[in-house]
Amino acid sequence: MPDGATPTEIIHVDDRTVACDGGTNAALGHPRVFLHIEGRDVVCPYCSRLYVLNEGAGHGSGH
């Protein structure tokens, strides 16, 4: 997360690849993007949602 930036929402996930479309409000949504968590978290460049990898998750050899 850039210094001083505040995420709009924090979502804990178990997979290193997440899909984000801005949420359930279609009027405020955005095109679906797939984000890959390299380290511990990733921020959606459209809506600033912060996806945090759960402890112990994401170590599998998925596709």
Backbone as a chain_set.jsonl record, in Angstrom:
{"seq": "MPDGATPTEIIHVDDRTVACDGGTNAALGHPRVFLHIEGRDVVCPYCSRLYVLNEGAGHGSGH", "coords": {"N": [[0.844, -1.176, 0.0], [0.603, 2.197, -0.834], [2.407, 4.784, 0.931], [0.572, 6.335, 3.483], [-1.846, 5.896, 2.232], [-5.214, 4.752, 2.408], [-6.945, 1.751, 2.538], [-10.02, 0.93, 0.84], [-11.42, -1.222, 1.644], [-10.69, -4.207, 3.442], [-9.838, -7.413, 2.571], [-9.577, -10.718, 3.427], [-7.928, -13.518, 2.111], [-7.525, -16.888, 0.763], [-6.123, -17.66, -1.431], [-3.575, -17.032, -3.856], [-4.271, -15.737, -6.197], [-6.662, -13.389, -7.003], [-9.914, -12.179, -7.9], [-11.234, -9.064, -8.73], [-13.973, -6.878, -8.869], [-14.882, -4.538, -7.964], [-16.944, -4.783, -6.179], [-20.28, -5.387, -4.813], [-22.029, -3.408, -5.561], [-23.169, -2.462, -8.481], [-23.177, 0.027, -9.779], [-20.98, 1.319, -8.769], [-18.94, -0.32, -9.427], [-16.209, -1.882, -11.312], [-14.361, -2.943, -14.271], [-13.754, -6.477, -14.216], [-10.808, -7.558, -12.754], [-7.889, -9.568, -12.47], [-5.804, -10.216, -9.842], [-2.535, -10.833, -8.618], [-1.083, -12.048, -5.716], [1.972, -11.391, -4.653], [3.638, -11.157, -2.369], [2.56, -10.605, 0.697], [0.216, -9.132, 0.435], [-2.052, -7.362, -1.829], [-3.129, -4.526, -3.693], [-6.065, -3.39, -5.252], [-5.916, -1.66, -8.267], [-8.018, -0.147, -9.233], [-10.157, 0.203, -7.296], [-9.012, 0.324, -4.799], [-9.24, -1.709, -2.912], [-7.886, -3.822, -0.438], [-6.296, -6.818, -0.579], [-5.485, -9.424, 1.481], [-3.352, -12.051, 2.14], [-4.191, -14.935, 3.881], [-2.681, -16.275, 6.851], [-0.445, -18.919, 6.318], [-1.668, -19.675, 3.975], [-1.819, -20.058, 0.36], [0.445, -21.476, -0.404], [0.34, -23.619, -2.028], [0.584, -25.55, -5.111], [-0.975, -24.46, -7.221], [-2.712, -23.601, -10.301]], "CA": [[0.0, 0.0, 0.0], [1.416, 3.421, -0.817], [2.443, 5.457, 2.226], [-0.522, 7.247, 3.755], [-3.082, 5.5, 1.567], [-6.12, 3.956, 3.214], [-7.74, 0.865, 1.689], [-11.465, 1.095, 0.953], [-11.902, -2.436, 2.296], [-9.649, -5.222, 3.594], [-10.419, -8.724, 2.34], [-8.626, -11.802, 3.69], [-8.131, -14.573, 1.115], [-6.706, -18.093, 0.896], [-5.512, -17.958, -2.724], [-2.707, -15.95, -4.323], [-4.907, -15.035, -7.304], [-7.991, -12.915, -6.637], [-10.637, -11.408, -8.908], [-11.891, -7.905, -8.138], [-14.828, -6.126, -9.791], [-15.333, -3.344, -7.276], [-17.946, -5.067, -5.16], [-21.639, -5.778, -5.164], [-22.763, -2.262, -6.09], [-22.826, -2.383, -9.913], [-22.952, 1.417, -10.172], [-19.645, 1.725, -8.337], [-17.995, -1.367, -9.788], [-15.244, -1.649, -12.387], [-14.114, -4.207, -14.992], [-13.113, -7.513, -13.397], [-9.363, -7.724, -12.926], [-7.297, -10.633, -11.679], [-4.613, -9.721, -9.172], [-1.711, -11.893, -8.038], [-0.421, -11.641, -4.481], [3.376, -11.834, -4.674], [4.124, -11.265, -0.994], [1.51, -10.796, 1.716], [-1.023, -8.463, 0.055], [-2.093, -6.646, -3.098], [-4.169, -3.506, -3.731], [-6.694, -3.228, -6.555], [-5.618, -0.326, -8.777], [-9.263, 0.56, -9.539], [-11.02, 0.562, -6.165], [-8.179, 0.381, -3.595], [-9.454, -2.796, -1.965], [-6.647, -4.486, -0.039], [-6.44, -8.267, -0.434], [-4.424, -9.909, 2.361], [-3.257, -13.507, 2.15], [-4.286, -15.513, 5.221], [-1.485, -16.967, 7.342], [-0.344, -20.313, 5.912], [-2.363, -19.914, 2.704], [-1.134, -19.676, -0.857], [1.706, -22.189, -0.615], [0.095, -24.757, -2.904], [1.125, -25.437, -6.479], [-2.134, -24.302, -8.106], [-2.467, -23.113, -11.669]], "C": [[0.888, 1.238, 0.0], [1.335, 4.106, 0.545], [1.28, 6.428, 2.357], [-1.843, 6.875, 3.114], [-3.911, 4.617, 2.497], [-6.94, 3.063, 2.296], [-9.232, 1.121, 1.893], [-12.078, -0.077, 1.699], [-10.72, -3.389, 2.396], [-10.32, -6.583, 3.504], [-9.334, -9.772, 2.532], [-8.959, -12.975, 2.772], [-7.182, -15.743, 1.367], [-5.953, -18.439, -0.384], [-4.687, -16.762, -3.179], [-3.28, -15.185, -5.52], [-6.327, -14.675, -6.896], [-8.594, -12.142, -7.799], [-11.341, -10.266, -8.201], [-12.706, -7.198, -9.214], [-15.419, -4.897, -9.118], [-16.43, -3.577, -6.262], [-19.317, -5.349, -5.706], [-22.46, -4.634, -5.744], [-22.341, -2.031, -7.545], [-22.523, -0.958, -10.365], [-21.548, 1.891, -9.813], [-18.568, 0.721, -8.718], [-17.027, -0.945, -10.885], [-15.06, -2.962, -13.139], [-13.409, -5.201, -14.078], [-11.64, -7.613, -13.764], [-8.902, -8.86, -12.028], [-5.972, -10.128, -11.146], [-3.854, -10.886, -8.565], [-0.983, -11.34, -6.82], [0.988, -12.233, -4.477], [3.894, -12.083, -3.263], [3.002, -11.597, -0.039], [0.182, -10.175, 1.303], [-0.899, -7.799, -1.311], [-3.275, -5.681, -3.043], [-4.738, -3.429, -5.147], [-6.437, -1.806, -7.055], [-6.87, 0.491, -9.107], [-9.963, 1.082, -8.29], [-10.291, 0.614, -4.822], [-8.553, -0.635, -2.523], [-8.108, -3.456, -1.691], [-6.952, -5.957, 0.175], [-5.23, -8.769, 0.327], [-4.487, -11.436, 2.384], [-3.289, -14.002, 3.59], [-2.999, -16.248, 5.574], [-1.522, -18.436, 6.924], [-1.011, -20.635, 4.591], [-1.456, -19.565, 1.527], [0.176, -20.391, -1.114], [1.556, -23.392, -1.537], [0.679, -24.538, -4.286], [-0.02, -25.363, -7.47], [-1.738, -23.742, -9.441], [-2.34, -21.619, -11.698]], "O": [[1.841, 1.305, 0.776], [0.317, 4.018, 1.23], [1.028, 7.239, 1.466], [-2.867, 7.482, 3.425], [-3.367, 3.832, 3.273], [-7.571, 3.56, 1.363], [-9.659, 1.486, 2.988], [-13.135, 0.058, 2.316], [-9.843, -3.382, 1.532], [-11.249, -6.88, 4.255], [-8.293, -9.722, 1.878], [-10.116, -13.381, 2.663], [-6.184, -15.617, 2.076], [-5.213, -19.422, -0.412], [-5.052, -15.615, -2.922], [-2.812, -14.088, -5.822], [-7.105, -15.54, -6.493], [-7.876, -11.525, -8.586], [-11.982, -10.479, -7.171], [-12.22, -6.946, -10.316], [-16.35, -4.284, -9.641], [-16.812, -2.65, -5.548], [-19.499, -5.528, -6.91], [-23.495, -4.879, -6.364], [-21.277, -1.469, -7.804], [-21.691, -0.76, -11.25], [-20.994, 2.764, -10.48], [-17.402, 0.9, -8.365], [-17.031, 0.204, -11.327], [-15.554, -3.997, -12.69], [-12.569, -4.818, -13.264], [-11.281, -7.737, -14.934], [-9.463, -9.083, -10.955], [-5.12, -9.667, -11.906], [-4.462, -11.825, -8.052], [-0.345, -10.289, -6.89], [1.161, -13.441, -4.316], [4.519, -13.11, -2.999], [2.546, -12.739, 0.026], [-0.873, -10.622, 1.755], [0.189, -7.687, -1.874], [-4.298, -5.976, -2.425], [-3.989, -3.406, -6.123], [-6.713, -0.845, -6.337], [-6.782, 1.711, -9.245], [-10.323, 2.257, -8.22], [-10.91, 0.922, -3.803], [-8.223, -0.448, -1.352], [-7.294, -3.628, -2.597], [-7.778, -6.305, 1.02], [-4.092, -8.578, -0.102], [-5.541, -12.026, 2.618], [-2.508, -13.545, 4.425], [-2.315, -16.778, 4.699], [-2.52, -19.12, 7.151], [-0.926, -21.772, 4.126], [-0.455, -18.866, 1.684], [0.952, -19.956, -1.965], [2.525, -24.103, -1.799], [1.205, -23.467, -4.589], [-0.046, -26.109, -8.449], [-0.569, -23.443, -9.685], [-2.133, -21.038, -12.763]]}, "num_chains": 1, "name": "protein.A"}
